[in-house]
Amino acid sequence: MDKGEEDDEEEAWLQLRPVEPLPSQCCGSGCSPCVFDLYQRDLASWEAARASKDRSLLSGEETQSCPSKLSPETFLAFLISATDRLTKDTYLVRFALPGNSQLGLRPGQHLILRGIVDGLEIQRAYTPISPANAKGYFEVLIKCYQTGLMSQYVESWKAGDTAFWRGPFGGFFYKPNQYGELLMLAAGTGLAPMVPILQSITDNAEDETFITLVGCFKTFEGIYLKTFLGEQARFWNVRTFFVLSQENSLEQLPWSYRDKTHFGRLGRDLIEELVGSCRRKPFALVCGSAEFTKDVAGYLLSAGLAEDSYFLF
């Protein structure tokens, strides 16, 4: 092989080298495999193939194919069947599944969404709120932010569009009757992982777990899924409370909410009160902003819960 052929061969191999992801392509949720894990795997395959001059060792063909079911490594296309604007900045989006197939997530697990805005690829984590056994569809609750890149992408969606997801991810696996009581502490769309866990309990007549769900929102109008939460609160083992940070008058609330609504923020005193009112020894689930999650974890410790007695989504 002459020098020109060697240069051409080297150029061909360089074109096959995996491209390192941008920081925007990591959702920051600690998923495994992360997009950077996949890059390192593909890079190792490329280096081995290049050293042996054997392109069959490359994993590209496998990752570009379309698997028959959800994969943590490969993005799959899902058809958007409906979008519903719940509040001024929050959408409930339904995605179609073939026939009566199921997504295959355990309650509380999440997926990674890939979007492209102005040529930039971004990835974010979202938790489906549909029941784990839902057939033919799954639903996701997504809050959009004025300056968010993914928000621009989501707000452009309409029925008939396609979105790409990979998963499942998540380290919390609920088992019926595993805990005496679940204390669910959620802020905003942090309600999402609580919904399928809650529904899996109330759908199972053999599961006698008590549930205390606390939803933190800015206003009464901003509470998500009021009808669903109201139906769940009718079960003998479910209590719901709300904490509203931008309301201050009980008279503005419906009668059914007045005895279970607190104003302000979910602070140390209220968490100690909630933990103390649990009917059995509680295991806490926490989901919200990074600041909310950190603060609440500290309050739970102050209330006497050990670090192995709560899970932070």
N, C-alpha and C positions, 0 to 999 in steps of 0.2 A: 504494500500500500504506500503510494507516494505521499508527499507532504500535503498536497491539496486534498487528497482523499481523507487523510487523517484529520485535517481541519474541518472538513464537511461532516465527518463522523462525530467529532467533538461537538460541533454546533448542533447536530441532531440530538445528541444526548442532553445538551444544555436546554434545549427547547422542551424536553420531557421532564425537566426538574420541577418538582412541586413548588408552587408559589407560596411563600410564607404569608399567613393570614394577617390582615390589618387588626389593630386593637378593637375596631368597631365590630369585627366579626366574632368577638367573644361576648357572650351574654352576661358574663360576670356572676353566674349562679353556681359555680363550682361543679358543673356537670362533668360526668365521666362516661365516654370520652369527650373532652373539650375539643374545639376546633383546632387548638394548638397540638393536642395529643394526636389527632388525625394527621396533622401536618408532619409531625415527627415520625409517625409510622410510615407514611408515604415516602418521606425523605430517606428513611433507612432502606426501604425497598428499592428506591431509585439508585442509591449508592451501591447496593449489592448487585443490582442488575447491570449497572455501569461497569463495576469491577470485573464481572464475568462476561460482559458484553452479551447478556441474555435478556432481551426485552420481555420475554414471557414471565419474568419474575416481577414485573410491575403490577401493582394492584389496581391500576387505573380502570381496566375493563370492568372489574367487579364493582367498583364504587360508582361507575357511571350507569350501570344497569339498574333496572327498576325492580326491587325485591317485591315479593308478594305480600309482605306485611310490614308494619312499622319497624323502623330500624334506628338505633341510636347514632349510627354513623352516616346514613344516607338520607338526604332530604327527599321526601315523597310529595307529589302534587295532590292537593285536595280541592275539590270544587266547593266554592262558597254558594250555599243554597239560600241564605237569608241574612240580612243585617238589620238589627233593631237598635235604635238609639235610645238608651235608657235614660241618660241625663245629657246635659249639654256637652259633656266630654267623655262619655263612657258608652261603649257599644257591646251588644251581645251578638256574636257572630256564630252562625250555624254552618258546619261543614258536612258535606255528604260523604257517606261511606258506601261501598258497593253492596247492593242487596240489603240483607239483614245482618251484615257483618258488624263486629264490635271493634273498637279501637285497640283494646288490649292493655289499658292502663289500670293500675291499682288505684283505689281512691286516694287522692292527694298528690299523685305523681304529676309531673309537668312535661311539656314539650318545648322545643326550640323552634321559633319562627324565623325564617330568613326573608329579608326584604332588601330591595335595591332602590336607593333614592339618589338621583343625580350621579349615577354610576358608582356609588359607594354601597358595598354590601354590608348589611348590619344584621345582627342576630339578637333576639330577646327571648326570655323564658316566660311562658304563660301556662296556667293550670286550667284544663278543661273543667267546667262546672257541671257538665252533664253527668248523669249516673254512670258508674263504671260499666254497667251492663246495658247501656243504651245501644239499640240496634239501628244501623243505617245512618247514624249521624253522631257528631259530637259538637259541643258548644263551648265557646271561650268568651270570657269577660275581659275586655280590653279598655283601659283608660288611656286617652290621648292627651298629650301635652302640647302647648302652643309651639314650642321650639323643638319638639322631639322629631328626629328623623323617622323612626318607626311609626310615629303617629301620622306623619304625612302619608306614609305608605298605607296604613290601615284606613285612614279617612278617604282614600281613593277607591276603596273596595266597593263592589256592587255585586249583586247576585249574578252568578255565571262566571265570575273571575276565579282564578286559581291561586292558591297560596301553598308554600312549601314548608313542611314540618319534619322534624326528626325527633326521636325519643324512643321509649320513655326514660325519664330521669326522676330522681328523688330518693331520699334515704329513709322516709317514714313509711312503714308498712303496717297498716291497721289490721288487727285480727279481732274477730268478735269476742266480746267479754274479756278482752285482754286487760282492760283497766276498769276500776270501779266507776270513775267519772272522768270525762274529758272536759277540760276547761279551755274553750276555744276563744282566743283573743285575737281579733282581726281588725285591721285598719284599712278602710277603702276596699280596693280590689284584693287586699289580703284575705278577703272573705272567700275567694275562689277555691283554695284547697280544702276549706272547711266544708263546703257544700256537698261534694260527693261522699266524704267521710260521714257526715251527718245523715245523708240519705241512705247510705249503706246500712246504717244502724237502725233507722226507723223502718226500712224495708224488710228487716230480718226480725221476725217475731221471736226468735231464739236469743237475740242479742239484748241483754238487759242493762247495757251501759247507760249511766246517767250522762246528760250533756248540759253544760252551761255555756251558751254562746254569747259573746260580747262583741258587738259590731260598733266600731268607732267611725263616725262620719262628721262632716262639717255641719250639715243641716238635715232636718227631717226629710226634705224633698230629695236629698242626696243619698238616702238609704237605698241600696240595691236590693232587688229581689224581695220586696215587701210581701208579696202574695205567698211566695214559697216559704219565707221565714215564718209567716203567720200560720201556714198549714203545719209546719214542723212543730211549732210551739204547742199545738193541740195534743201532741203525743205525751203520754204520762211521764216520760223520762227526759223531756226536753224543756229547758228554760232559755229564754232569750232576753238580753238586755242591750241597751243602746247608750252610747256616749256621744253627745253632740257638742262640738267645740265652738260653734258659732250660733247656738240658740241659747236663750235664757228665760223663756217663759213657757211654763207647762200649759197655760191656757191656749197656746197656739197649736198644741198637739191633740190628736184624737184621744178620746178617753182611754182606749185600749193600750195606749203607749205611755200614759202618764205615770203609771206605777213601776215602769221598768226602764225609764230613761233618766240618765244623769247628764248634767251639763259640765262643760269644761273639757278636761283631758283625762285619759286613763292614767292616773297617778298611783303612787305607792299606797296611799290610804285605801283607795277603792279596790285595788288588787288584793290587799290584805283582807278586806271585807268579803270579796268574792271567794277567795280561797277558804276563808273561815265558814262561809255559808254552803260550801259544797257538801253534798249528802254522803259522799264517800271520799276516800283519799283520791285527790285529783292528779291527773297527768295533763299538763298544759301544752297546747299547740298555739304557736305565735306566728303571725304573718302580717307584714306591713312594710313600711319603709325601713331602711337600715337603722335610722335613728329610733323609730318606734320599737323595733325588735330588740335593739340593744338596751333601751331604757326598761322595757317590760321584763327582759331577762333579769336585770338587776332587781326589779321590784319583786319578782317571784322568789328570788333567793332571800330577800328580806322577809318575805311572807312565810319562809320556812321550807320551801321546796328545794330539794337537792338538784344538782345539775342533771342527774339522770331521770328527773321527774318532769322534764319539759323538752319540747322539740321546736327548733326555730327553722321555719321554712325559708 
